Structure formats: C-alpha cells, structure tokens
Amino acid sequence: MAQPMFRPLSVSIFLLWLSGCTVLQQQNPDQVPLNVSEREQQLAAMQQFSLQASVGVKSPAESISGNLRWQQQSKAQYSARLSNFLGISLFELTHNSDGSEILIKGESYHAADTSTLLLQLSGWSMPLQDMPLWLRGLPGTNGRDIKRDEFGRIVAFNLTDSTGIIWQLEYQSFFSDSLALPRRIVLSSSDSQIKVVVRSWQ
C-alpha cells in the first residue's frame, strides 16, 4: 500500500532539489573569494577541468532532465555528454581545432555551429559555443549587462548565442571556497529554461 505514495513523494523530492531552495541562492562563501581580477584571471587560466552536473531543460519541444559530464582538455578542445537518468545518451559533443561533432540518437553530425545543429535535431538548444566560459562563471566577449554581487562575483549577464537566441544567465549559488566556482546556473530565453546544478569540479 505504501508503494503508490512513494513514487509521487520521490518525484516531489527530486523536483524540490532541482528547483533549489531560495535560502541557498546567493549564498555567502565560507571563504572570502579572491579579489575580482585575481579570481577571474585564475578562472580564465583553467584550460583543463571536468565537472559533473544535473541538468533540467524545459522548452516548447520537450522537457528533459539528466546528467552532464563536461571534460575540458584545452582551450580549443572539449567533450560533453548529456544522458538521462537511465544512462541513455541524449547527445554527445566533441570539439577541437578542426570543428565540432555531435552525436544524437546514434547518428553523427559535423558542424561549425553546434548550437544551431542541436536546435534543428532536437528542437531545443543551449549556448554551446560559449559554454566553456559560462560554466566557469565568465561572460566572455559576448556577455553584456553584467551584474556582480558584493564579493565581485558575476551573478548575471545576457548572452546572444550563435542561433540569435538571447539568454539570461543567473548564478544562484557558488562553491564555498576562494575561487567560488559556480554551483547552480539558470539560463532563460524567451521560451526555454535550462538549470545546471554542478555536483563536482575537478
């Protein structure tokens, strides 16, 4: 008799975790972040890193959730895999100096603009070209209307991706160390929202 109640409860707990608690938003760090210039210099110098994150996507085409694994090998070389909670791949992306390759539903595609290709193939998109930067909390040269908190951390900016979609990026929480890497990121466009909750940085 307990089983029918358990599933809705589990779903509710998961949705609450993914949507986040307002108490955690804009949390004060346990360690005072580095000064603005030093912190952003160190973030920009991170050319090799990896992260694991939970991702939720809501778009007119569909709503999906899953796990993101991002591996940055160098400034111009990275790979990413988004899979659902059953481990089934939703898309895989590799990028290097020769271009980008995206794998969707077992089919491989090569493109200079992977955001446009992802939109055409799946019906939803994200600003992939600038993703190595905004994952680290950096707006890059395409970022505008930048907002900072009292510690100098960037907490919001706008970005127009290669498809022409305008995204509002918001950093709702950070890891509590001096580098203050993003923990929770929300991207919103006119009709879509993407939530990224980083579980670990390496």
N, C-alpha and C positions, 0 to 999 in steps of 0.2 A: 504493500500500500504506500510505502514511502517513495517508491521509485518515480511516479508521475510528478511528485512535488520537487524531486531532486533536480530534474533537468531544468525547469524554469529558474530555480534558485541558482544553479550553476551558471546559466546564461546571464542572469541578472548580476551576479558577482563579477563575471568577466567584463560585461559592458561597463560596470561601475569602475573597474580597474582601468579599462581602456580610455574611458572618457576623462578619468582623473578626478581628483578631489581639489577643490579650489584652495584648500588650505596649503597644498603643495605648490601652487602656482607662485612664480616669482619668489621662490624661497631664498632666504638669506643663506650665504655659504657658511660652512663650518670653518673654512679657512678664507681669509680675505683674498680675493682674486688679485693677480698681478696687476700692475698699472696697465692702462689701456694699450699703450704702444708695445710694451714688452709682451703682454698676453697675446696680442694679435700677431706679433712677429713670430712667436712660438707656434701659434696655430697655423700660420701660413707656411712655416717650415716643416710641418707634419706631412711629409711626402709618402710615408709608409705607415699605414694603420689599418685596422679592421674593426668592425663593430657588428654586434648582433642586436636586432631590434624587432619589436612588434609593430605591424603596420595595419591601419584600417583605411579603406578607400570607400568614399561614397560619391557616386557620380550618377548622371542620368542613365547611363548604360547599365550599371550594376553596382552592387555594394559587396566588397570582399574584405577579408582580413587574413593576415598570415604573418610569416616571419621573413625578415630581411637579413641577408648576410652580405656585407659590403667589404671588399678587400681592395685596398689602395696599394698598388705596388710601386708606383712612381707618380710624378705629376701628370704624365700623359697616359698612364696605364692603370686600369682598374677593372674589376669584375663585380657583378652583383647578381644575387639570386633571390627572387621573391617566391615563396612557396606557401601553400595553405597549411592549416594546422594538421592536415593528414600527411604532410610532406610532399604533396604533389606540386610540381613546379608551375608557377603562373607565368613567369618569364625569367630568362637568364640573359645577362648583358655582359659583353666584354668590349673593352675599348682600349686601343693603343694608337700609336702614331699613324698606322695605316687606315684607321677608321673604326667603325663600330659594327658589332654583330649582335643581333638579338634573336633569341630562341623562344618561340611561342608555340605551344601545342605540338611540339616535335618538329616544327618547321624552322629553318634557319634563314635569317634575312640580313643583308648587309646594307648599311645606310650611313650617310654623313649626318643625318638628323634623326636620332633615335626617338626623340620625343614625338615628332610627327608620325613616325612609323608605329610607335606604341599606340598612339591615338587611333590610327587607321585600323590597326589589327585588333585592338581590344575595346575600343570605344571610350577609354579613359587615358589620361596622360599625367605626367609629372615633369617638372623641370630637371631633366636628366643631365643636360649639358653643364649646369652649374651645381649639380648635386655634390661633387667632391668638396666644394666650398661651403655650401649652406649646411651640410651635415656637421661641419666644424664650427658653425656659428659665424661664418664670414659672408658678407654680401657680394663680394667681388665687384667688378667694374659695372655690372648690370644692376646692382642694388640701388634703390633710391628711397627717399623718405625714411631714413634710418632713425630708429629710436633706441635710446640707451637707458639703463637703469642707474641707480646711484653709485654702482660699482664700475660703471663704464661698459658693462656688458651689453652687446646688441640684443635687444629683446623683440624687435620687429623691423621689418622693411618690406618694400614691394619689389617685385621682380617680374619682368616680361620675358617669357621663355621663347624658344625658337619657333613655336607654333603661333605666337602672338597672344597667348593666354596670359592675363595679368594675375599674378599670385600675390597674396598677402601672407608673409611668413611670420609666425609668432613663436618665440622661445618661451615656453611656460615654466620650465624649470631646468636647472643645471646640476651637474655632479658637484659635490661639495668639496672641491679641492682648489688649489690656487689657479689651475688652468681653467676650471669651470667649463668643461666640455658640455654641450647640450645633452639633456636627458629627455626632454619632451618637446617636440616640434609639431606645430599645426600649420598646414598650408591650406589656404582657402582661395578659390576662384569664384567666378560668378555663379557656377552651378556645381562645383565639386569641393570636397574637403578630404584632406589626407592627414592622418595622425600618425606620428612616428614616436614610439616610446623606446628609447635606447636602453637595452639591458646591460651592455658591457662595451667598453672601449679597450682596445689593445694596441 
